[in-house]
Amino acid sequence: MSLRFYDTATAQVRDFVPLKEGEVSLYYCGATVQGMPHVGHIRSAIVFDQLTRWLQWRGFRVTTVRNVTDIDDKILAKAADSVGAESSAGVVPDEPWWALAYRFEQEFAAAYDTLGVQRPTYEPRATGHIPEMHTLISRLIDAGHAYPALDESGDVYFDVRSWNKYGSLTRQNIDDMQAAPDAGPRGKRDPRDFALWKGHKEGEPETAAWDSPWGKGRPGWHLECSAMVTKYLGPQFDIHGGGLDLRFPHHENEMAQSQAAGDGFASFWMHNGMVTFEGEKMSKSIGNTVSPAEMLREASPRVVRYYLGQAHYRSVLDYRPTSLQEAAAAVERIDTFISKARARVHGTGDSGFVPSSGSMPAAFAEAMDDDLNVPQALAVLHETVRAGNTALAEGNVAAAREALHAVLTMTAALGLDAVQQPARSAGPEHRALDTLIQAQLEERRAARAAKDWARADAIRDSLAAAGITVEDTPDGASWTLAAG
């Protein structure tokens, strides 16, 4: 099967053929760094990390760009709120806007790293690309698609009615759209016109304004992404991604202003679904939110990544109080098999195994090629784990080795190997524990040989109460630590 992805612009699953053979250019929207990362940010990053990793597995050289929006109305508002405020969680008194943005940018980077999201090829900041934004605005004005505000505000707006394709990404009629929320109607030809440049307002920090041909000010949000993506990936590139909530107005406006300026822009638009809480939209006002930090306090990074990446990327991912427990159980089944299989085939040349496409089940690859169908791919992974456990129980080392190689290859392709469970088989603590447990297992073996079943069961129950699972195999008893 050839690679096929759903394209939001055409509402179809289409064959993916990159613009340049053997290479893929991918841009996905990063965060507006006004506060701590929320679960939607992290799900999106994991989705496009899975996409990047799969394209790399398929042999493509992938150039990935993920932006940082470090100047924005919300950032300025948060900084203004810190003036005279008392120090508290997430609040630094009298914090400049640029320091606030950088502080939260580091929080995002830490969350991405913790959950095994690969660093992009480049991660540009909006504040570092003001000249490119000026150039794009000038191109739009010269083409008749933008105009300086009709008042003295210093704003510059995109004329949505000048572009007859406006609304095509989200299949909306312009007359049914609401007014653009990024600026009031004063100075606009049409309330739906959106800001490309925002003139400096009284009371705003002087550091948040740059000189321009239209007066001091700062860029509009939508303009920032268009300027950054075309600088690094060119006027036309393969994939533009982001959360479903960005389709309108952000991506609609990006596409309109870029194409109106003469750029081909994205060949594919890919959007990931939202995360809900027991079927309802997460909202701080309702109090039904859960943050990545809260998830990581409940479960390991490997489990959290598994949970956030397990659904089809276009579907809603629903969080329930038992979600992480279920994900932990699934990860434990995978990791327990890997641990047991490695122990069984130890010394047969497997310690240096490197995951490769040759070890990947065809059904897994077909699922991933089919619009990144991770749920179906995970079904193949768990079926392989079951087959591997059967091989171990039957003493079929060759089949167990084959299953182990396949499982390691699939977990690598999904990025699960980028975040490991806490080490359970290294260091002096483990060796000391193994010595104690082996003594218990030897006593249990002797009890079984003497047909003292009560004593053998008591030893097993005592170990189980301590979180140690004993499994009898044709080669003797083995032990693993239960998840937790």
Protein Blocks (a to p, Z undefined) as FASTA:
>chain_A
ZZddddfklopacddddfbghiacddddddddfbccdfklmmmmmmmmmmmmmmmmnopa
cdddddddfbdfklmmmmmmmgopacdehiaghiafklmmmmmmmmmmmmmmmnopacdf
bdcdfklmmmmmmmmmmmmmmnopaccdfblnopacddfklpmkgoklnopafklpccdf
kbcfehpabfkbccfbdcddehiafklcccdfkbpcdddfklmmmmmmmmmnojbdfbdc
ddfklmpmklmmmmmmmmmnopabjabdcddddddeehiacdfklopaccfklmmmmpcf
klmmmmmmmpcfkbccdddfklmmmmmmmmmmmmmmmmmmmmmmgonlpmmpccdfklpc
fklmmmmmnopiaklmmmmmmmmmmmmmmmmmnopaklmmmmmmmmmmmmmmnommmpcc
ddfbgcjklmmmmmmmmmmmmmmmmmmmnopaklmmmmmmmmmmnopacdddfkbpcddd
deZZ
